[in-house]
Every structure is written in C-alpha cells, then in structure tokens.
Amino acid sequence: MDVRTLSTFSVAARTLSFTNAAVTLGCAQSSVTAQMKSLEEDLGSPLFNRVGNRLELTEPGQRFLIYAERILALTREAKASVHDQAESGTIRFTAPETICTYLLPPLLKTFKVKYPHVRVQFMPGFVRDFKRNVLEGAADLAFVLEEPFPSKVLAVEKLRDEQILIVASPGHRLASAGSVSAQDIMGEEVLLKALGCSYRNQFERQLIAAGAHPGSFLEFQGVETIKRCVEVGLGIAPLPRIAVEAELRSGQLVALPWEGQEIHISTYAVWNPERLVGFAEKAFLRHVREGIA
C-alpha cells in the first residue's frame, strides 16, 4: 500500500471506472486493474463490486476511501512544506459540467500563468457528492449551481447569479410567440438535466403548480446533448444563459419569452473552514472571485 496505489484507488473510486481512471492518470487500464487487485489482497477485503461493466464501492471500500484521501492530502502538505517555491502547492476542486465548460477554462489559463508552481487538479465525481467530498477532504473546493442553501459545517460564498432561459429552435412553433406560459407548453417535449439539477427542479415545480403537463420529459446527463437536441427541434429546455450564449448569438437557438416566475440559481464556492488552507487554496479562490463575477 503506497502513495501511488492510494492515488489510483482514489481516482478509481471517484470515477467508478478503471478505464476512466487510467485516462485521468495517463496509464494503461491493466495497470489500474493490477494495482487495485494488489491493494485488495493487501487489505484482505474487496474494495469494488464488479457488476457487468459497472463498478461500485463496497462498504469497506467506502470506509477505506476516507482514510486514503486523508493520507494523500497529508502527503501533499508534506511535499509542499519542503518545496523551494513559496507560491506553490496543490488545489483540488470539483464542479459541474456547466461551470467547467463555460466559466472556468479562461480562469484556469490565467491562474496557471500567474502561479506556474501551483498544481491544479480537477476531481471528477457526481454533483450529489460535491459537498460531502469537500467536507471529508477529498476536494479542497467545490463550485455548485444551486438555489441559496444554508450550511452549518461548510463555508458557502456566492460568486455570481445565473439566469435560466427556456430555449427552443428558431423553427419551433413557440419561437415567435409574444409570451409563453406553462399552459402553452402542454403536449411539448421538454428536455431536462438529470435529477438533482436545481434549475430543473424549479422549472418542474412551476409546471406542477400550473397544472401543465408536457407531452413527455426527456432526461440527459449533459448540457451539450440537450442543446444539440433542442437545435434540431426535438423539444424545449431550461438552460443557463452562460451555456447557450453562443447559440443565441448565432441564431441556432432562441430564448422563449417565459412569463412564469424567474428561476433563481447562483454559482457558489464551497469549502471546509476547519481544514488548514494553504497558499494554493487561498490564491485560487481569490483568483476565481476576481474573474468570475
């Protein structure tokens, strides 16, 4: 059980895929498989259940992940303490697809130019686990898209408000309407992000309150997939403005004049205030604050 093996286990546990773990780590899948087999033999307990092509953590695997993350975090801190660069360290963050795709790329580029000795590490995972990962130390910082939420154990800072638009293709029957209500989309196909999406939940609550029943809901994991389906006329969708600005400018999509309640979500930064915050974490959060508004 060495640091390299623990790091491989951490990534495999977060992605639940030896193939994706190998891509993230830049090694062969056979190497990931061999390391996990050796680790399980060393511990005398299976860490993963293999169900067809899927992986899931066993109960011992879930408990061991907490300790593995602590050991890895301590290892990083130990290395940083003897590094010959004052402005150094590692920042581990996690964020949903929308933020990763449309907000962070230019900020990451300028941050790397400004702080070349800080290592930036994206921690893949499921949105529902972001806050838990921060609380348990698996990630230093998380960005989330949500309605306002209180927390007694996490530091939560609003970075910016996000406008949600109801979008359609230019050829859609509602594209030229003067206003669009919940009743107007009776019978329409509605494309939605997977369960757990804050703005999806608000949109659905409005439809339920109005007694409006769409033809059906089509559920997707990715915003890009939803946009492409809306463009070809498959249905309408609620999406963040930042995700559709390019398509609105080019005319590939149109924003419907929704007369329902505005859907309020914001981008928040979340971190554990009880963890020791080093230079990397402070510098990254400060850089994001200055550039994301």
Steps between C-alpha positions, in 0.01 A plus 500: 500500500694802372406855405483416129255216564289714734487775236385247240236368739375852572451580131341159428264545795392845380451402134374146570679395183845347459499623139428862597747476788770388257426794269511745792828357630659455156570130538376169362173355626684177580721695740195637685346153518822345630546769766144460625533121513825531696343752740199276564733206569708714736191614692334160491170647386333585167479875439286488185200302387518424129148487355530441126686802361427710809694548821369591841680540830444236764430613855866435598602691186294801605661502846849453360453788253470749789836391642666483159398860428637612838835329435524656151414846634764468773755385243432805285534731800828335597642548152384860485664575835848428360442640151749764401229724353303717741208532257435131453270220605202308363139605467245222449159616383181351368220663300202410278521488123351847442758676718789289368405566138384861493655682798825346614720442190620863456545534877708183516720625217572837664550335839767266361679796343489694827591206726703252291613300805148428627361168385130511408321166524140443392325234708230322297187388678125524523330831580315345792838417661673839461428635848580170668831480312596845627393419855698174504810654339479328162491846338617838627234700321175439316300721269127436491198635311213517746227694671614673822583239762615528863775281646618463858818315406613650168602849394273613214571809289281622213713596201239601242134463404408284202203571272298201385337523156242279334648436154370355176604466138422798269248284317307399809133599510558712813812679367304801374245518783461827689500316831513138610329362810502158661167426331653574160738206527225245561587202282852623421812289543710646783869416523649500850824442684516190717342497845674717756522805273380807692354694208327189368328461838377861497370471144312180580346658810361782284341252258347301786362817664343604168358154434689494171590156368760484221484222244798337669826571678822391333787476747868544413827514694670773296409858405667467159277205412191693602603800287557287190161331544323835543675638190356223281149562636467209741351722770555796733730520803584716802875576489741754653564804281877443523451161333304632200643847436693390189195327350276800572745732322528269199124444478519127560278542806246758616397594853124471551330798674412299811230669708538268797708574807869563449711200589762608754829316533852617571856376475640434847845413627496246784786397729562354844596783739654255747767378259839668490487734199836538328631739241359307203143496632505867598652611168258295291191619685617862481567466125157350437329773705668768293434341162167320520263786588 
